[in-house]
């Protein structure tokens, strides 16, 4: 019986194909992020200054389209690089309770929700926003699979995952996991396409109703958290997705996930050195910072930035630098800068970062890393926080 060998071979070939697609997606995403970053900030700035109602409506439409594009790129990066955000101790119960509220308020009334969360559910180390995205993608897919109504079941429990169960998932390790099950009573998934549903841009939905990035981002997020996703489905008996995440070694729970609103932070005349090889990004960033009370110096690469810093060493309060630049890139620039100013606050912005780069920047004392494209509030908050 060579069935298992064939399955492992198919898994290897599928993994190699996904890695090739991921490399391409990562490169394209980097360039698109550099294009979207200044336009998204510019749209927000125009909206704050717009008084004409019709013009405001058009700007809002442009801004929403840009954010949608940025969201698609974000999903591509999650798939291709397993992009990680802010990790903290997260109690999945909070996210599932939020999903319950969202489903009951927005899903069709002919879809019944059945929720079963273990009272002793353990916490995990995760990016709460990304896990929220995983649940939304799976639940929306389940909804779309039940156009005539049905039952959506969400189950969360602790489970010990053994060595045999993780053999097909190289990134996973045996041990205690939180298992979140999303089950629907919809049309099911034919066996001949089950091997492709996690590929980016593969979709069975009609044109305009799906990008084909939902499940690829799900598996990218879960893998980046050290977990795995399994599927059990057949035509006519629905689909069951199981998201398995390793539990946090400590038992301390987090606070419920919530986004706080704060006023736009302003500067007090501090001098900021902005380093980026994209002229439009330099111009937009300079305009934004000067509009919110900062003074700005701009440079197109590390060598030019070092010369500027030496000239204004006593005045520069913070450096904002890109990573991929000609002549001298961000990492090399920061290493040289640290010899001149060991304690100077530095913020890195990039459209694409690898795990080893993140580790290096942390070693170099970088205050924060901004993933392009970012909004005005996120950007200004990072600048203000870096100066504290």
N, C-alpha and C positions, 0 to 999 in steps of 0.2 A: 504494500500500500504506500504509494508515493504522494498521496493527497497533500499531506502537510508540507512536503518539500516543494510541491508546486505552488502552494499558497504562499510560502515564504519567498519563493522566487518572484511571484507576481507582486508581492509587497515591496521587494527590493527594486524591481523595475518601476513600479509606481512612485516610489520614493525618489529615484533618480530623475524621473520625468518632472516631478514636482519641484525638485531642487533646481533644475534647469529653468523652469518657468519662473521660479522665485528669483533667480539671479537677474533675469530680464526685467521682471516686475520691479525689483529693487532699484535698478538703474533708471528706469523710466520715472519711477516715483520721485527720485531725488531731483530730476530736472523739472518735473511738474510742480513740486513743492516750491522751488525757487521762483517759478512763474506766479504761483498763487499767493505766495507770502505778501508781496507788496500790494497786489490788487485787493486782497482781502482787507488789509489795514486801510488802504485808501478808501474803499467802499464804506467802512465804518466811520472814517473821518468825515466823509461827505454827508453821510446820514445825520451826524450830529450837528452839521451846519445847515442842513436843508430845511427850509421853511415852507416851500410850496408843497401842498399835499400830493399833487400828482407826481411831482419830481421825487418826493419821499417814497411814494409807492414803487416807483421804478428802481430807486436805489435799494430798497428793501428786497426787491425781486432779484437784483444782481447779487446782493450779499448772500441771500439764501442759496442761490445757484452756486456761488463760490464755496460756501460751506458744504454743500452737497458734494461738490467735486473734491474738496479737501477730505471729506469723510470716506469717499471711495478710495482715494490715495492712501489714507490711513489704513484701510482694510487691506490694501495691497501690501503695504509695508508689514503689517502684522503677519500676513501669510508668508511673505518672502523672507523676513528677518526675525520674526518673533519679537517685534518691538515691545519693549517693556516700559511701563509708565511708573508712577509712584506706587511702590509696593508697601503694604502695611498689613497688620493683622485684621482680617475681615471675617465677620460672622455671616455665612451665606444665608442664614435665616432672614436677616434684614433685607437682603436683595430679593429674596423670594416673596417676602411680604409686600415689597414695592411692586413686584411683578403682578401679584394678586390684584392690587388696586388698579394697576394699569389695564390688566386684562378685563376686569369687571366693568371698567368705565369705557373702554374703547372697542372691545371685540364684539362681534354680533351676538345678539341675545340667544340665538339658537345654538351657541357653543357653551357647554356646561364645563365649569372649572372644578376639578377635584384636586385639592391640595393636601399633602401629607408630609409634614416636616417633623423629624425626630426632635424630641425635647432636649436631648443631650447632644445635638449636632455640634461638632467640633469646629473651631475656627481654622482658616487657611491663610497663608501669606499670599496676597494678591493685590492687583490693581482693581479696585472696586468698580471703576468705570468700565474696564474691559470685561469683567465678569458680567456686568449688567448688559453689555452688548451681546455677549454669548447667549444669555437667557432671552433677550429680545429677538435675536435672529432665529433661535430655535422655536420660540413660541409663535412668531409671525409665520414661519414656514408651516407649523402645525395648523394654524388658522387657515392658511391658503389651501391646505390639503383637505379641508372640510368645508367646501363652499355651501353644502346643504345642511351644515350643522353637525354636531357630534360632541365628543367629550375630550377635553384636554386635561391630562393628568400630570401634575408636578409632584415628584417625590424626592425627598432629600433625607439621606441617612448616612451613618458611619459604616464602613465596611473594610475588612482586612483583605487586601488584594495580594494574591500569592504570585509566586514566580511564574507559574504556567500561564496565568492570565495576562502578564505583561510581556510575554515573549514576542508578540507581534508588534509591540510598541517600544522601539529601542530607547526612546527618551524617558520612558517611565521606569519607576523602580517599585519593587514590592514593598508593602507596608500598609499602615492605616490611611484610608482615603475617605473623603467626603464624596458620595456618589449622588449626583443630581440627575434624575430621570425626567425626560420630557416625552410624553407619549400621547399620540393622537389616534383617533378612530377613523382616519381619512382613507384616501385611495391607496396608500402604500407606495413603495418604491420598487420597480422591477429589478430583479437580480442582475440583469445585464448592464445596468447603469450605476449600481451601487458603488462600484469601484471608482467612479468618476465624480460623484457628487461633491467631493471636497476639493476638486480642482477649481482654480479661479476661472471665472467667466463661463463655467458650465452651468446651464440652467434649463429647466423644463418649462419655465413660465413663459407667457406670451411676451412679445417684444414690448418694452416699455414698462413691464411689471416686475422685472428682476434683473440685477446686474450680474448674478452668478458669483458674487463675492461674499455672500452671507456665510455659507458653510466653510469656505476657505479661511475666512477670518476667525470663525469659531475654532477650527482645528489649530490655527496658528497661535491664537491666544492661549488655548488650553495647553498646547505643547510648551509654550514659553513659560508656563507655570509648573512644568514638570509633570503634567497629567496627560490623559489621553481620552479619546472619544470613541465609543463603540456604537454600532447601529444594528438593529434587528428589525427587518421589515419584509413585507411581501405584498403583492397586489391584493387589495381587498381586505387586508387586516391591519392597516395603519402602519405607523412607524414609531419605533422607540429608540431615542438617543439617550445614551448614558454618558454624562460628563464626570470623569473621575479626577479629583484633585487631591494631592497629598496634604494631610492635615498639618497644622502648625504644631511644632514641638511643645509650645507652651499652651496653657489653657486660658490665657487672658483674652477677653473679647474686646472688640473695638466698639466705637460708637456708631450709631446708625449712619449710613451714607447719606450725605446731604450737601448741596451746593449753597454756599453762603454768598449773598450779594453785598458788595462793598462799593463805595464811591470810587471814581477814577482817581488813582493816586497821582499827585503832581510833584514836580521837582522844585528845588530851591536854588537854581543857578549852578548846580554841580556840572562839572565838565566830564562828558562821556566820550570815549574813543570807540568809534564804530568801524569794524574791519570786515569787509565783504567784497568779493570780486564782482558781484552783480551791481551795476550802476543804479538800476531802478530800485533795488533794495536799499542801497546807501541813501539815495535821495528820499525815499519814503520814510525810512527810519529817522533820518535827520529832521525832516519836516514834522514828524510826530513828536519827537523828543523836544524840539524847540517850541512846539505848540503847547507842551505841558511843563514848561519851566526849566528845561535843561539847556546847557550849552554843549555843542557837539563838534568833534573832530572826526573826519572820515579818511579811511585808507582802503586801498584795493587789494592789498596783500600784506603778509607779515613783515617784510623788510621795510616797506613804507611806513607801517604802523610803528615799528621800533624807532625809526627816525623821528616820527612825530612825538612819540612818548618821551624820548630823550630831550626834545626841545621843550616840552610842557610837563616834565616829570613832577614838578611841585604842584601842578594844578589838576591833573587827571585823577578823578575819583573812582572811575569804574571803566572796565573794558568789556565791550560786547564784540565777539568775534565769530566769524564763520569757520568751518573746518576745512572744506575742500577748496583751496585757492591756489593759483599759480605762484611761482617764485618761492614763496614760503607759506606752507599750510598752517592751519590753526594750531595743531599740537606742537609743531616746532616753534612757532611764534610764542606760545605760552611758556615753553621751556626757557627760551631766551628772556622773556619778560620776567619770569620768576627770579632770574639772577639779578635783575635791576630793582624789582619791587616784590619781595616775597609775600607781602600781606595784601597786595592790591586786589580788590574784588574783581573777579572775572566771570562773565556769563558767556556760555557757548550757545550758538544757534546753528542748527543744521537740518537739512532735509533728509539725511540718512546717517545713522550712526551704528557701528558694529559694537558688540559687547566688549571687545578688548579696548576700544576707544573710550567707552564709558568708564571703564576701570582706570584707564590712564588719566583721564580728566579729573576723576575723583582724587587720584594720587597727587595731581598738580594743584589741588585746592580750588577747583572750579566751583563757584557758588551754586550755579543752577544751569541746567541744560534745557533750552527751548527747542521744541520740535517744530520746524516749519511745516505748514503755515500756522501762525498763531494770531489770535485776536488782539485788539488794542488793549483790552482790560488785562488779559494774561500777560502781555508784554510789559505794560507799565507797572504791573504788580511785581514782576520779576526784577525790573530795574530798581524800583523803590526798595524791595527786599534785599537786593544785593548791596545797597548803600548803607544798610543798618549795621 
